[in-house]
């Protein structure tokens, strides 16, 4: 977590859009149709998601970078070992930050579906309860 917070603070121009932050704070219980919303120009949206298998500690992480027209700029997917679901989600954000630096992007927003990670990064707090 400390590494993610450190990298995020380096990128002070990164935003989490209001429509994303409001949906992240409400736990989703029902299955609903999801739609992707493009960021406003000149932002680029980085969608991050991870999956983790408790039995094997195997994880999959995926990141996709799209512009305000929805055009895919880049992306990444990897298999790795992870100690928890939160760890796999954090790995996706780190991978998104690596892509941000590699592609020299300056106006980005991140979209993720992990409320504990969102809180850890934006509120500088981590609660495992």
Residue pairs with C-beta under 8 A, 6 or more apart in sequence:
1 90
1 120
1 126
3 94
4 90
4 93
4 94
4 97
4 120
4 121
5 120
5 121
5 124
7 94
7 97
8 14
8 93
8 97
8 121
11 97
11 100
11 108
13 106
13 107
13 108
14 100
14 108
14 109
14 110
15 43
15 107
15 108
15 109
16 109
16 110
16 111
16 118
16 122
17 39
17 43
17 45
17 109
17 111
19 37
20 109
20 110
20 111
21 118
21 122
24 112
24 113
24 115
24 118
25 115
25 118
27 115
36 47
36 66
36 70
38 45
38 66
38 67
38 68
38 69
38 70
39 45
39 67
39 68
39 109
40 68
41 68
42 68
42 107
43 68
43 107
43 108
43 109
44 65
44 66
44 67
44 68
44 73
44 105
44 107
44 108
44 109
45 65
45 66
45 67
45 108
45 109
45 110
45 111
46 63
46 64
46 65
46 96
46 99
46 100
46 108
46 109
46 110
46 111
47 63
47 64
47 66
47 110
47 111
47 112
48 61
48 62
48 63
48 89
48 92
48 93
48 95
48 96
48 110
48 111
48 112
49 61
49 62
49 89
49 92
49 112
49 113
50 59
50 60
50 61
50 62
50 82
50 85
50 88
50 89
50 90
50 91
50 92
50 114
51 59
51 60
51 61
51 85
51 88
52 58
52 59
52 82
52 84
52 85
52 87
52 88
53 59
57 81
57 82
57 83
58 79
58 80
58 81
58 82
59 79
59 80
59 81
59 82
59 87
59 88
59 91
60 77
60 78
60 79
60 80
60 88
61 76
61 77
61 78
61 80
61 88
61 91
61 92
61 95
62 75
62 76
62 77
62 92
63 75
63 76
63 77
63 92
63 95
63 96
63 99
64 72
64 74
64 75
65 72
65 73
65 74
65 75
65 96
65 99
65 103
65 105
66 72
66 73
67 73
73 103
74 99
74 103
75 99
76 95
76 98
76 99
78 95
80 88
80 91
82 88
82 91
85 114
86 114
86 116
86 117
89 112
89 113
89 114
89 117
90 117
90 120
92 112
93 110
93 112
93 117
93 121
96 110
99 105
100 108
112 118
116 126
116 127
116 128
119 125
119 126
119 127
120 126
